[in-house]
Amino acid sequence: RRHAGVSGRHVTIAALDDDAARGVVGGDNGVSIDDVAYDAGAPFAWRPGQTMVLGGALPGEPGCTLTLATAAGD
């Protein structure tokens, strides 16, 4: 999907386990997970139910937010 305020490679998910999606921030303007900021190059653990905001919103545009969920029945 595309969002004007987010670079094409904003995060890299390196591993998935029962607890989290683990990765590294690739975008210049970072991410936040449940209001905790992570700068470019920082590792993160994104857990089910947490909301990640990619980069900064452009003026007059909504931010790009993602909420991690598990598959039904997990």
Predicted model as a PDB file, atoms N, CA, C, CB and O in Angstrom, pLDDT in the B-factor column:
MODEL        1                                                                  
ATOM      1  N   ARG A   1       0.830  -1.180   0.000  1.00 50.00           N  
ATOM      2  CA  ARG A   1       0.000   0.000   0.000  1.00 50.00           C  
ATOM      3  C   ARG A   1       0.870   1.237   0.000  1.00 50.00           C  
ATOM      4  CB  ARG A   1      -0.942   0.001   1.196  1.00 50.00           C  
ATOM      5  O   ARG A   1       2.053   1.170   0.335  1.00 50.00           O  
ATOM      6  N   ARG A   2       0.299   2.353  -0.370  1.00 55.00           N  
ATOM      7  CA  ARG A   2       1.070   3.591  -0.454  1.00 55.00           C  
ATOM      8  C   ARG A   2       0.510   4.635   0.494  1.00 55.00           C  
ATOM      9  CB  ARG A   2       1.075   4.127  -1.888  1.00 55.00           C  
ATOM     10  O   ARG A   2      -0.696   4.702   0.729  1.00 55.00           O  
ATOM     11  N   HIS A   3       1.407   5.446   1.033  1.00 55.00           N  
ATOM     12  CA  HIS A   3       1.043   6.557   1.900  1.00 55.00           C  
ATOM     13  C   HIS A   3       2.062   7.655   1.632  1.00 55.00           C  
ATOM     14  CB  HIS A   3       1.013   6.136   3.429  1.00 55.00           C  
ATOM     15  O   HIS A   3       3.267   7.421   1.725  1.00 55.00           O  
ATOM     16  N   ALA A   4       1.589   8.847   1.301  1.00 56.00           N  
ATOM     17  CA  ALA A   4       2.485   9.932   0.879  1.00 56.00           C  
ATOM     18  C   ALA A   4       3.494  10.340   1.940  1.00 56.00           C  
ATOM     19  CB  ALA A   4       1.677  11.129   0.491  1.00 56.00           C  
ATOM     20  O   ALA A   4       4.557  10.859   1.598  1.00 56.00           O  
ATOM     21  N   GLY A   5       3.195  10.123   3.222  1.00 55.00           N  
ATOM     22  CA  GLY A   5       4.097  10.552   4.282  1.00 55.00           C  
ATOM     23  C   GLY A   5       5.072   9.495   4.751  1.00 55.00           C  
ATOM     24  O   GLY A   5       5.767   9.702   5.745  1.00 55.00           O  
ATOM     25  N   VAL A   6       5.143   8.358   4.057  1.00 58.00           N  
ATOM     26  CA  VAL A   6       5.972   7.237   4.513  1.00 58.00           C  
ATOM     27  C   VAL A   6       6.867   6.765   3.380  1.00 58.00           C  
ATOM     28  CB  VAL A   6       5.093   6.071   5.029  1.00 58.00           C  
ATOM     29  O   VAL A   6       6.422   6.605   2.244  1.00 58.00           O  
ATOM     30  N   SER A   7       8.148   6.543   3.707  1.00 56.00           N  
ATOM     31  CA  SER A   7       9.077   6.043   2.701  1.00 56.00           C  
ATOM     32  C   SER A   7       8.738   4.598   2.333  1.00 56.00           C  
ATOM     33  CB  SER A   7      10.529   6.141   3.210  1.00 56.00           C  
ATOM     34  O   SER A   7       8.001   3.921   3.050  1.00 56.00           O  
ATOM     35  N   GLY A   8       9.277   4.140   1.220  1.00 60.00           N  
ATOM     36  CA  GLY A   8       8.970   2.803   0.732  1.00 60.00           C  
ATOM     37  C   GLY A   8       9.509   1.675   1.599  1.00 60.00           C  
ATOM     38  O   GLY A   8       8.932   0.588   1.620  1.00 60.00           O  
ATOM     39  N   ARG A   9      10.596   1.911   2.308  1.00 68.00           N  
ATOM     40  CA  ARG A   9      11.193   0.883   3.180  1.00 68.00           C  
ATOM     41  C   ARG A   9      11.320   1.450   4.573  1.00 68.00           C  
ATOM     42  CB  ARG A   9      12.585   0.413   2.649  1.00 68.00           C  
ATOM     43  O   ARG A   9      12.424   1.720   5.045  1.00 68.00           O  
ATOM     44  N   HIS A  10      10.206   1.627   5.221  1.00 77.00           N  
ATOM     45  CA  HIS A  10      10.235   2.290   6.519  1.00 77.00           C  
ATOM     46  C   HIS A  10      10.689   1.373   7.648  1.00 77.00           C  
ATOM     47  CB  HIS A  10       8.876   2.836   6.836  1.00 77.00           C  
ATOM     48  O   HIS A  10      11.398   1.807   8.556  1.00 77.00           O  
ATOM     49  N   VAL A  11      10.285   0.117   7.594  1.00 88.00           N  
ATOM     50  CA  VAL A  11      10.737  -0.865   8.583  1.00 88.00           C  
ATOM     51  C   VAL A  11      11.053  -2.170   7.873  1.00 88.00           C  
ATOM     52  CB  VAL A  11       9.665  -1.085   9.692  1.00 88.00           C  
ATOM     53  O   VAL A  11      10.515  -2.462   6.804  1.00 88.00           O  
ATOM     54  N   THR A  12      11.928  -2.945   8.483  1.00 91.00           N  
ATOM     55  CA  THR A  12      12.213  -4.296   8.022  1.00 91.00           C  
ATOM     56  C   THR A  12      11.864  -5.243   9.147  1.00 91.00           C  
ATOM     57  CB  THR A  12      13.705  -4.459   7.584  1.00 91.00           C  
ATOM     58  O   THR A  12      12.403  -5.133  10.248  1.00 91.00           O  
ATOM     59  N   ILE A  13      10.954  -6.185   8.875  1.00 93.00           N  
ATOM     60  CA  ILE A  13      10.620  -7.222   9.856  1.00 93.00           C  
ATOM     61  C   ILE A  13      11.630  -8.345   9.645  1.00 93.00           C  
ATOM     62  CB  ILE A  13       9.115  -7.740   9.700  1.00 93.00           C  
ATOM     63  O   ILE A  13      11.659  -8.966   8.583  1.00 93.00           O  
ATOM     64  N   ALA A  14      12.449  -8.604  10.646  1.00 94.00           N  
ATOM     65  CA  ALA A  14      13.519  -9.599  10.536  1.00 94.00           C  
ATOM     66  C   ALA A  14      13.114 -10.964  11.068  1.00 94.00           C  
ATOM     67  CB  ALA A  14      14.741  -9.120  11.271  1.00 94.00           C  
ATOM     68  O   ALA A  14      13.635 -11.984  10.618  1.00 94.00           O  
ATOM     69  N   ALA A  15      12.183 -10.992  12.031  1.00 96.00           N  
ATOM     70  CA  ALA A  15      11.793 -12.265  12.637  1.00 96.00           C  
ATOM     71  C   ALA A  15      10.399 -12.161  13.235  1.00 96.00           C  
ATOM     72  CB  ALA A  15      12.807 -12.687  13.716  1.00 96.00           C  
ATOM     73  O   ALA A  15       9.979 -11.101  13.700  1.00 96.00           O  
ATOM     74  N   LEU A  16       9.695 -13.280  13.212  1.00 93.00           N  
ATOM     75  CA  LEU A  16       8.399 -13.407  13.870  1.00 93.00           C  
ATOM     76  C   LEU A  16       8.497 -14.545  14.867  1.00 93.00           C  
ATOM     77  CB  LEU A  16       7.246 -13.655  12.838  1.00 93.00           C  
ATOM     78  O   LEU A  16       9.024 -15.611  14.551  1.00 93.00           O  
ATOM     79  N   ASP A  17       7.993 -14.322  16.064  1.00 90.00           N  
ATOM     80  CA  ASP A  17       7.915 -15.413  17.025  1.00 90.00           C  
ATOM     81  C   ASP A  17       6.574 -15.326  17.731  1.00 90.00           C  
ATOM     82  CB  ASP A  17       9.094 -15.361  18.046  1.00 90.00           C  
ATOM     83  O   ASP A  17       5.735 -14.505  17.359  1.00 90.00           O  
ATOM     84  N   ASP A  18       6.356 -16.154  18.739  1.00 87.00           N  
ATOM     85  CA  ASP A  18       5.070 -16.172  19.429  1.00 87.00           C  
ATOM     86  C   ASP A  18       4.778 -14.882  20.182  1.00 87.00           C  
ATOM     87  CB  ASP A  18       5.023 -17.326  20.384  1.00 87.00           C  
ATOM     88  O   ASP A  18       3.624 -14.608  20.510  1.00 87.00           O  
ATOM     89  N   ASP A  19       5.806 -14.087  20.459  1.00 92.00           N  
ATOM     90  CA  ASP A  19       5.671 -12.886  21.270  1.00 92.00           C  
ATOM     91  C   ASP A  19       5.564 -11.605  20.457  1.00 92.00           C  
ATOM     92  CB  ASP A  19       6.827 -12.781  22.196  1.00 92.00           C  
ATOM     93  O   ASP A  19       4.851 -10.684  20.855  1.00 92.00           O  
ATOM     94  N   ALA A  20       6.270 -11.525  19.305  1.00 96.00           N  
ATOM     95  CA  ALA A  20       6.359 -10.238  18.606  1.00 96.00           C  
ATOM     96  C   ALA A  20       6.884 -10.391  17.183  1.00 96.00           C  
ATOM     97  CB  ALA A  20       7.254  -9.284  19.381  1.00 96.00           C  
ATOM     98  O   ALA A  20       7.425 -11.425  16.793  1.00 96.00           O  
ATOM     99  N   ALA A  21       6.697  -9.309  16.428  1.00 96.00           N  
ATOM    100  CA  ALA A  21       7.397  -9.120  15.163  1.00 96.00           C  
ATOM    101  C   ALA A  21       8.613  -8.268  15.513  1.00 96.00           C  
ATOM    102  CB  ALA A  21       6.470  -8.434  14.042  1.00 96.00           C  
ATOM    103  O   ALA A  21       8.470  -7.188  16.086  1.00 96.00           O  
ATOM    104  N   ARG A  22       9.791  -8.742  15.176  1.00 97.00           N  
ATOM    105  CA  ARG A  22      11.023  -8.037  15.537  1.00 97.00           C  
ATOM    106  C   ARG A  22      11.680  -7.510  14.276  1.00 97.00           C  
ATOM    107  CB  ARG A  22      11.996  -8.965  16.314  1.00 97.00           C  
ATOM    108  O   ARG A  22      11.767  -8.204  13.263  1.00 97.00           O  
ATOM    109  N   GLY A  23      12.141  -6.269  14.357  1.00 95.00           N  
ATOM    110  CA  GLY A  23      12.723  -5.678  13.170  1.00 95.00           C  
ATOM    111  C   GLY A  23      13.589  -4.479  13.474  1.00 95.00           C  
ATOM    112  O   GLY A  23      13.996  -4.239  14.611  1.00 95.00           O  
ATOM    113  N   VAL A  24      13.860  -3.720  12.398  1.00 96.00           N  
ATOM    114  CA  VAL A  24      14.724  -2.545  12.463  1.00 96.00           C  
ATOM    115  C   VAL A  24      14.046  -1.417  11.695  1.00 96.00           C  
ATOM    116  CB  VAL A  24      16.151  -2.849  11.883  1.00 96.00           C  
ATOM    117  O   VAL A  24      13.458  -1.645  10.637  1.00 96.00           O  
ATOM    118  N   VAL A  25      14.129  -0.202  12.228  1.00 92.00           N  
ATOM    119  CA  VAL A  25      13.568   0.974  11.566  1.00 92.00           C  
ATOM    120  C   VAL A  25      14.480   1.366  10.411  1.00 92.00           C  
ATOM    121  CB  VAL A  25      13.397   2.160  12.567  1.00 92.00           C  
ATOM    122  O   VAL A  25      15.694   1.475  10.584  1.00 92.00           O  
ATOM    123  N   GLY A  26      13.893   1.579   9.228  1.00 86.00           N  
ATOM    124  CA  GLY A  26      14.671   1.957   8.067  1.00 86.00           C  
ATOM    125  C   GLY A  26      14.405   3.385   7.606  1.00 86.00           C  
ATOM    126  O   GLY A  26      15.251   3.972   6.932  1.00 86.00           O  
ATOM    127  N   GLY A  27      13.271   3.952   7.943  1.00 73.00           N  
ATOM    128  CA  GLY A  27      12.925   5.298   7.497  1.00 73.00           C  
ATOM    129  C   GLY A  27      13.674   6.368   8.270  1.00 73.00           C  
ATOM    130  O   GLY A  27      14.029   6.175   9.433  1.00 73.00           O  
ATOM    131  N   ASP A  28      13.911   7.493   7.618  1.00 76.00           N  
ATOM    132  CA  ASP A  28      14.653   8.593   8.241  1.00 76.00           C  
ATOM    133  C   ASP A  28      13.919   9.247   9.402  1.00 76.00           C  
ATOM    134  CB  ASP A  28      14.964   9.632   7.215  1.00 76.00           C  
ATOM    135  O   ASP A  28      14.555   9.763  10.322  1.00 76.00           O  
ATOM    136  N   ASN A  29      12.589   9.233   9.374  1.00 77.00           N  
ATOM    137  CA  ASN A  29      11.854   9.927  10.418  1.00 77.00           C  
ATOM    138  C   ASN A  29      11.265   8.998  11.478  1.00 77.00           C  
ATOM    139  CB  ASN A  29      10.759  10.728   9.800  1.00 77.00           C  
ATOM    140  O   ASN A  29      10.401   9.411  12.251  1.00 77.00           O  
ATOM    141  N   GLY A  30      11.726   7.749  11.521  1.00 84.00           N  
ATOM    142  CA  GLY A  30      11.408   6.848  12.615  1.00 84.00           C  
ATOM    143  C   GLY A  30       9.986   6.348  12.669  1.00 84.00           C  
ATOM    144  O   GLY A  30       9.176   6.604  11.778  1.00 84.00           O  
ATOM    145  N   VAL A  31       9.702   5.628  13.739  1.00 89.00           N  
ATOM    146  CA  VAL A  31       8.369   5.106  14.019  1.00 89.00           C  
ATOM    147  C   VAL A  31       8.100   5.285  15.510  1.00 89.00           C  
ATOM    148  CB  VAL A  31       8.240   3.599  13.593  1.00 89.00           C  
ATOM    149  O   VAL A  31       9.005   5.577  16.291  1.00 89.00           O  
ATOM    150  N   SER A  32       6.846   5.106  15.883  1.00 90.00           N  
ATOM    151  CA  SER A  32       6.525   4.982  17.299  1.00 90.00           C  
ATOM    152  C   SER A  32       5.629   3.771  17.463  1.00 90.00           C  
ATOM    153  CB  SER A  32       5.840   6.275  17.853  1.00 90.00           C  
ATOM    154  O   SER A  32       4.789   3.482  16.610  1.00 90.00           O  
ATOM    155  N   ILE A  33       5.817   3.068  18.567  1.00 95.00           N  
ATOM    156  CA  ILE A  33       4.991   1.920  18.912  1.00 95.00           C  
ATOM    157  C   ILE A  33       4.393   2.220  20.271  1.00 95.00           C  
ATOM    158  CB  ILE A  33       5.815   0.572  18.918  1.00 95.00           C  
ATOM    159  O   ILE A  33       5.103   2.334  21.270  1.00 95.00           O  
ATOM    160  N   ASP A  34       3.063   2.348  20.293  1.00 95.00           N  
ATOM    161  CA  ASP A  34       2.359   2.742  21.523  1.00 95.00           C  
ATOM    162  C   ASP A  34       3.033   3.947  22.178  1.00 95.00           C  
ATOM    163  CB  ASP A  34       2.309   1.561  22.518  1.00 95.00           C  
ATOM    164  O   ASP A  34       3.294   3.952  23.381  1.00 95.00           O  
ATOM    165  N   ASP A  35       3.309   4.960  21.370  1.00 91.00           N  
ATOM    166  CA  ASP A  35       3.876   6.252  21.801  1.00 91.00           C  
ATOM    167  C   ASP A  35       5.323   6.196  22.285  1.00 91.00           C  
ATOM    168  CB  ASP A  35       3.038   6.813  22.891  1.00 91.00           C  
ATOM    169  O   ASP A  35       5.791   7.148  22.909  1.00 91.00           O  
ATOM    170  N   VAL A  36       6.046   5.100  22.014  1.00 95.00           N  
ATOM    171  CA  VAL A  36       7.476   5.023  22.298  1.00 95.00           C  
ATOM    172  C   VAL A  36       8.198   5.189  20.962  1.00 95.00           C  
ATOM    173  CB  VAL A  36       7.865   3.655  23.011  1.00 95.00           C  
ATOM    174  O   VAL A  36       7.978   4.413  20.032  1.00 95.00           O  
ATOM    175  N   ALA A  37       9.059   6.203  20.871  1.00 92.00           N  
ATOM    176  CA  ALA A  37       9.737   6.533  19.615  1.00 92.00           C  
ATOM    177  C   ALA A  37      10.958   5.649  19.376  1.00 92.00           C  
ATOM    178  CB  ALA A  37      10.155   7.996  19.615  1.00 92.00           C  
ATOM    179  O   ALA A  37      11.696   5.314  20.302  1.00 92.00           O  
ATOM    180  N   TYR A  38      11.153   5.277  18.096  1.00 93.00           N  
ATOM    181  CA  TYR A  38      12.320   4.516  17.642  1.00 93.00           C  
ATOM    182  C   TYR A  38      12.889   5.249  16.438  1.00 93.00           C  
ATOM    183  CB  TYR A  38      11.948   3.019  17.284  1.00 93.00           C  
ATOM    184  O   TYR A  38      12.177   5.468  15.458  1.00 93.00           O  
ATOM    185  N   ASP A  39      14.154   5.629  16.493  1.00 90.00           N  
ATOM    186  CA  ASP A  39      14.811   6.346  15.405  1.00 90.00           C  
ATOM    187  C   ASP A  39      15.331   5.387  14.346  1.00 90.00           C  
ATOM    188  CB  ASP A  39      15.954   7.196  15.945  1.00 90.00           C  
ATOM    189  O   ASP A  39      15.354   4.174  14.556  1.00 90.00           O  
ATOM    190  N   ALA A  40      15.749   5.931  13.209  1.00 89.00           N  
ATOM    191  CA  ALA A  40      16.316   5.134  12.126  1.00 89.00           C  
ATOM    192  C   ALA A  40      17.447   4.251  12.651  1.00 89.00           C  
ATOM    193  CB  ALA A  40      16.828   6.045  10.993  1.00 89.00           C  
ATOM    194  O   ALA A  40      18.315   4.714  13.392  1.00 89.00           O  
ATOM    195  N   GLY A  41      17.429   2.980  12.260  1.00 93.00           N  
ATOM    196  CA  GLY A  41      18.451   2.026  12.677  1.00 93.00           C  
ATOM    197  C   GLY A  41      18.154   1.311  13.979  1.00 93.00           C  
ATOM    198  O   GLY A  41      18.849   0.357  14.328  1.00 93.00           O  
ATOM    199  N   ALA A  42      17.135   1.749  14.708  1.00 96.00           N  
ATOM    200  CA  ALA A  42      16.815   1.135  16.010  1.00 96.00           C  
ATOM    201  C   ALA A  42      16.071  -0.183  15.835  1.00 96.00           C  
ATOM    202  CB  ALA A  42      15.972   2.096  16.864  1.00 96.00           C  
ATOM    203  O   ALA A  42      15.194  -0.297  14.978  1.00 96.00           O  
ATOM    204  N   PRO A  43      16.421  -1.178  16.647  1.00 97.00           N  
ATOM    205  CA  PRO A  43      15.647  -2.411  16.655  1.00 97.00           C  
ATOM    206  C   PRO A  43      14.346  -2.203  17.439  1.00 97.00           C  
ATOM    207  CB  PRO A  43      16.476  -3.572  17.265  1.00 97.00           C  
ATOM    208  O   PRO A  43      14.273  -1.344  18.317  1.00 97.00           O  
ATOM    209  N   PHE A  44      13.334  -2.991  17.117  1.00 97.00           N  
ATOM    210  CA  PHE A  44      12.067  -2.908  17.847  1.00 97.00           C  
ATOM    211  C   PHE A  44      11.437  -4.287  17.957  1.00 97.00           C  
ATOM    212  CB  PHE A  44      11.096  -1.928  17.153  1.00 97.00           C  
ATOM    213  O   PHE A  44      11.742  -5.193  17.182  1.00 97.00           O  
ATOM    214  N   ALA A  45      10.552  -4.426  18.936  1.00 97.00           N  
ATOM    215  CA  ALA A  45       9.694  -5.600  19.087  1.00 97.00           C  
ATOM    216  C   ALA A  45       8.265  -5.068  19.096  1.00 97.00           C  
ATOM    217  CB  ALA A  45      10.032  -6.433  20.411  1.00 97.00           C  
ATOM    218  O   ALA A  45       7.892  -4.292  19.975  1.00 97.00           O  
ATOM    219  N   TRP A  46       7.469  -5.488  18.117  1.00 97.00           N  
ATOM    220  CA  TRP A  46       6.098  -5.025  17.936  1.00 97.00           C  
ATOM    221  C   TRP A  46       5.169  -6.165  18.311  1.00 97.00           C  
ATOM    222  CB  TRP A  46       5.841  -4.542  16.469  1.00 97.00           C  
ATOM    223  O   TRP A  46       5.128  -7.187  17.626  1.00 97.00           O  
ATOM    224  N   ARG A  47       4.429  -5.997  19.386  1.00 97.00           N  
ATOM    225  CA  ARG A  47       3.601  -7.069  19.940  1.00 97.00           C  
ATOM    226  C   ARG A  47       2.135  -6.941  19.509  1.00 97.00           C  
ATOM    227  CB  ARG A  47       3.697  -7.065  21.465  1.00 97.00           C  
ATOM    228  O   ARG A  47       1.657  -5.835  19.256  1.00 97.00           O  
ATOM    229  N   PRO A  48       1.424  -8.068  19.428  1.00 95.00           N  
ATOM    230  CA  PRO A  48       0.003  -8.013  19.063  1.00 95.00           C  
ATOM    231  C   PRO A  48      -0.760  -7.024  19.944  1.00 95.00           C  
ATOM    232  CB  PRO A  48      -0.631  -9.409  19.174  1.00 95.00           C  
ATOM    233  O   PRO A  48      -0.585  -6.980  21.161  1.00 95.00           O  
ATOM    234  N   GLY A  49      -1.610  -6.235  19.290  1.00 95.00           N  
ATOM    235  CA  GLY A  49      -2.397  -5.227  19.977  1.00 95.00           C  
ATOM    236  C   GLY A  49      -1.739  -3.864  20.019  1.00 95.00           C  
ATOM    237  O   GLY A  49      -2.405  -2.870  20.309  1.00 95.00           O  
ATOM    238  N   GLN A  50      -0.434  -3.791  19.735  1.00 97.00           N  
ATOM    239  CA  GLN A  50       0.261  -2.508  19.737  1.00 97.00           C  
ATOM    240  C   GLN A  50       0.082  -1.794  18.394  1.00 97.00           C  
ATOM    241  CB  GLN A  50       1.757  -2.708  20.041  1.00 97.00           C  
ATOM    242  O   GLN A  50      -0.023  -2.428  17.345  1.00 97.00           O  
ATOM    243  N   THR A  51       0.049  -0.462  18.455  1.00 95.00           N  
ATOM    244  CA  THR A  51      -0.102   0.358  17.261  1.00 95.00           C  
ATOM    245  C   THR A  51       1.227   1.008  16.909  1.00 95.00           C  
ATOM    246  CB  THR A  51      -1.190   1.428  17.465  1.00 95.00           C  
ATOM    247  O   THR A  51       1.877   1.633  17.748  1.00 95.00           O  
ATOM    248  N   MET A  52       1.615   0.846  15.644  1.00 93.00           N  
ATOM    249  CA  MET A  52       2.828   1.462  15.123  1.00 93.00           C  
ATOM    250  C   MET A  52       2.426   2.629  14.222  1.00 93.00           C  
ATOM    251  CB  MET A  52       3.704   0.421  14.344  1.00 93.00           C  
ATOM    252  O   MET A  52       1.544   2.492  13.374  1.00 93.00           O  
ATOM    253  N   VAL A  53       3.077   3.778  14.411  1.00 89.00           N  
ATOM    254  CA  VAL A  53       2.880   4.938  13.545  1.00 89.00           C  
ATOM    255  C   VAL A  53       4.166   5.122  12.755  1.00 89.00           C  
ATOM    256  CB  VAL A  53       2.514   6.236  14.370  1.00 89.00           C  
ATOM    257  O   VAL A  53       5.244   5.273  13.330  1.00 89.00           O  
ATOM    258  N   LEU A  54       4.044   5.107  11.437  1.00 83.00           N  
ATOM    259  CA  LEU A  54       5.196   5.246  10.562  1.00 83.00           C  
ATOM    260  C   LEU A  54       5.416   6.711  10.226  1.00 83.00           C  
ATOM    261  CB  LEU A  54       5.013   4.419   9.280  1.00 83.00           C  
ATOM    262  O   LEU A  54       4.515   7.373   9.710  1.00 83.00           O  
ATOM    263  N   GLY A  55       6.605   7.223  10.513  1.00 69.00           N  
ATOM    264  CA  GLY A  55       6.970   8.577  10.130  1.00 69.00           C  
ATOM    265  C   GLY A  55       6.057   9.632  10.697  1.00 69.00           C  
ATOM    266  O   GLY A  55       5.340   9.401  11.671  1.00 69.00           O  
ATOM    267  N   GLY A  56       6.091  10.792  10.078  1.00 64.00           N  
ATOM    268  CA  GLY A  56       5.245  11.904  10.484  1.00 64.00           C  
ATOM    269  C   GLY A  56       4.157  12.136   9.459  1.00 64.00           C  
ATOM    270  O   GLY A  56       4.360  11.893   8.269  1.00 64.00           O  
ATOM    271  N   ALA A  57       3.014  12.597   9.901  1.00 60.00           N  
ATOM    272  CA  ALA A  57       1.925  12.897   8.983  1.00 60.00           C  
ATOM    273  C   ALA A  57       2.219  14.209   8.250  1.00 60.00           C  
ATOM    274  CB  ALA A  57       0.573  12.982   9.742  1.00 60.00           C  
ATOM    275  O   ALA A  57       2.776  15.142   8.828  1.00 60.00           O  
ATOM    276  N   LEU A  58       1.847  14.265   7.001  1.00 64.00           N  
ATOM    277  CA  LEU A  58       1.947  15.504   6.237  1.00 64.00           C  
ATOM    278  C   LEU A  58       0.826  16.437   6.681  1.00 64.00           C  
ATOM    279  CB  LEU A  58       1.874  15.229   4.700  1.00 64.00           C  
ATOM    280  O   LEU A  58      -0.220  15.968   7.129  1.00 64.00           O  
ATOM    281  N   PRO A  59       1.023  17.745   6.566  1.00 70.00           N  
ATOM    282  CA  PRO A  59      -0.038  18.678   6.961  1.00 70.00           C  
ATOM    283  C   PRO A  59      -1.349  18.358   6.236  1.00 70.00           C  
ATOM    284  CB  PRO A  59       0.389  20.130   6.666  1.00 70.00           C  
ATOM    285  O   PRO A  59      -1.377  18.225   5.013  1.00 70.00           O  
ATOM    286  N   GLY A  60      -2.411  18.239   6.992  1.00 69.00           N  
ATOM    287  CA  GLY A  60      -3.723  17.944   6.425  1.00 69.00           C  
ATOM    288  C   GLY A  60      -3.952  16.498   6.060  1.00 69.00           C  
ATOM    289  O   GLY A  60      -5.006  16.165   5.519  1.00 69.00           O  
ATOM    290  N   GLU A  61      -2.996  15.625   6.339  1.00 68.00           N  
ATOM    291  CA  GLU A  61      -3.121  14.201   6.014  1.00 68.00           C  
ATOM    292  C   GLU A  61      -3.109  13.359   7.283  1.00 68.00           C  
ATOM    293  CB  GLU A  61      -1.987  13.757   5.071  1.00 68.00           C  
ATOM    294  O   GLU A  61      -2.448  13.722   8.256  1.00 68.00           O  
ATOM    295  N   PRO A  62      -3.827  12.246   7.286  1.00 68.00           N  
ATOM    296  CA  PRO A  62      -3.775  11.365   8.460  1.00 68.00           C  
ATOM    297  C   PRO A  62      -2.432  10.650   8.528  1.00 68.00           C  
ATOM    298  CB  PRO A  62      -4.925  10.335   8.422  1.00 68.00           C  
ATOM    299  O   PRO A  62      -1.784  10.447   7.502  1.00 68.00           O  
ATOM    300  N   GLY A  63      -2.014  10.271   9.721  1.00 72.00           N  
ATOM    301  CA  GLY A  63      -0.805   9.486   9.884  1.00 72.00           C  
ATOM    302  C   GLY A  63      -1.017   8.071   9.381  1.00 72.00           C  
ATOM    303  O   GLY A  63      -2.152   7.620   9.227  1.00 72.00           O  
ATOM    304  N   CYS A  64       0.074   7.376   9.126  1.00 80.00           N  
ATOM    305  CA  CYS A  64       0.007   5.978   8.696  1.00 80.00           C  
ATOM    306  C   CYS A  64       0.155   5.111   9.942  1.00 80.00           C  
ATOM    307  CB  CYS A  64       1.122   5.640   7.625  1.00 80.00           C  
ATOM    308  O   CYS A  64       1.242   5.017  10.512  1.00 80.00           O  
ATOM    309  N   THR A  65      -0.934   4.483  10.362  1.00 85.00           N  
ATOM    310  CA  THR A  65      -0.915   3.664  11.578  1.00 85.00           C  
ATOM    311  C   THR A  65      -1.250   2.221  11.239  1.00 85.00           C  
ATOM    312  CB  THR A  65      -1.907   4.212  12.628  1.00 85.00           C  
ATOM    313  O   THR A  65      -2.073   1.943  10.367  1.00 85.00           O  
ATOM    314  N   LEU A  66      -0.597   1.316  11.944  1.00 88.00           N  
ATOM    315  CA  LEU A  66      -0.794  -0.120  11.781  1.00 88.00           C  
ATOM    316  C   LEU A  66      -0.942  -0.727  13.169  1.00 88.00           C  
ATOM    317  CB  LEU A  66       0.392  -0.782  10.992  1.00 88.00           C  
ATOM    318  O   LEU A  66      -0.231  -0.343  14.097  1.00 88.00           O  
ATOM    319  N   THR A  67      -1.865  -1.673  13.310  1.00 93.00           N  
ATOM    320  CA  THR A  67      -2.005  -2.395  14.573  1.00 93.00           C  
ATOM    321  C   THR A  67      -1.748  -3.861  14.300  1.00 93.00           C  
ATOM    322  CB  THR A  67      -3.418  -2.179  15.211  1.00 93.00           C  
ATOM    323  O   THR A  67      -2.378  -4.456  13.425  1.00 93.00           O  
ATOM    324  N   LEU A  68      -0.809  -4.454  15.058  1.00 94.00           N  
ATOM    325  CA  LEU A  68      -0.452  -5.845  14.872  1.00 94.00           C  
ATOM    326  C   LEU A  68      -1.512  -6.744  15.496  1.00 94.00           C  
ATOM    327  CB  LEU A  68       0.928  -6.133  15.476  1.00 94.00           C  
ATOM    328  O   LEU A  68      -1.942  -6.522  16.627  1.00 94.00           O  
ATOM    329  N   ALA A  69      -1.926  -7.759  14.746  1.00 91.00           N  
ATOM    330  CA  ALA A  69      -2.915  -8.717  15.236  1.00 91.00           C  
ATOM    331  C   ALA A  69      -2.440 -10.119  14.899  1.00 91.00           C  
ATOM    332  CB  ALA A  69      -4.322  -8.444  14.624  1.00 91.00           C  
ATOM    333  O   ALA A  69      -1.633 -10.311  13.990  1.00 91.00           O  
ATOM    334  N   THR A  70      -2.938 -11.079  15.624  1.00 85.00           N  
ATOM    335  CA  THR A  70      -2.645 -12.479  15.331  1.00 85.00           C  
ATOM    336  C   THR A  70      -3.745 -13.027  14.433  1.00 85.00           C  
ATOM    337  CB  THR A  70      -2.524 -13.320  16.640  1.00 85.00           C  
ATOM    338  O   THR A  70      -4.824 -12.444  14.334  1.00 85.00           O  
ATOM    339  N   ALA A  71      -3.470 -14.128  13.794  1.00 78.00           N  
ATOM    340  CA  ALA A  71      -4.469 -14.774  12.947  1.00 78.00           C  
ATOM    341  C   ALA A  71      -5.607 -15.299  13.824  1.00 78.00           C  
ATOM    342  CB  ALA A  71      -3.832 -15.929  12.115  1.00 78.00           C  
ATOM    343  O   ALA A  71      -5.388 -15.648  14.984  1.00 78.00           O  
ATOM    344  N   ALA A  72      -6.799 -15.354  13.282  1.00 65.00           N  
ATOM    345  CA  ALA A  72      -7.963 -15.858  14.023  1.00 65.00           C  
ATOM    346  C   ALA A  72      -7.665 -17.251  14.554  1.00 65.00           C  
ATOM    347  CB  ALA A  72      -9.231 -15.880  13.125  1.00 65.00           C  
ATOM    348  O   ALA A  72      -7.155 -18.103  13.827  1.00 65.00           O  
ATOM    349  N   GLY A  73      -7.977 -17.477  15.800  1.00 58.00           N  
ATOM    350  CA  GLY A  73      -7.773 -18.783  16.407  1.00 58.00           C  
ATOM    351  C   GLY A  73      -6.423 -18.955  17.076  1.00 58.00           C  
ATOM    352  O   GLY A  73      -6.189 -19.976  17.723  1.00 58.00           O  
ATOM    353  N   ASP A  74      -5.525 -17.984  16.941  1.00 58.00           N  
ATOM    354  CA  ASP A  74      -4.215 -18.081  17.570  1.00 58.00           C  
ATOM    355  C   ASP A  74      -4.270 -17.555  18.984  1.00 58.00           C  
ATOM    356  CB  ASP A  74      -3.169 -17.321  16.764  1.00 58.00           C  
ATOM    357  O   ASP A  74      -3.256 -17.553  19.682  1.00 58.00           O  
TER     358      ASP A  74                                                      
ENDMDL                                                                          
END                                                                             
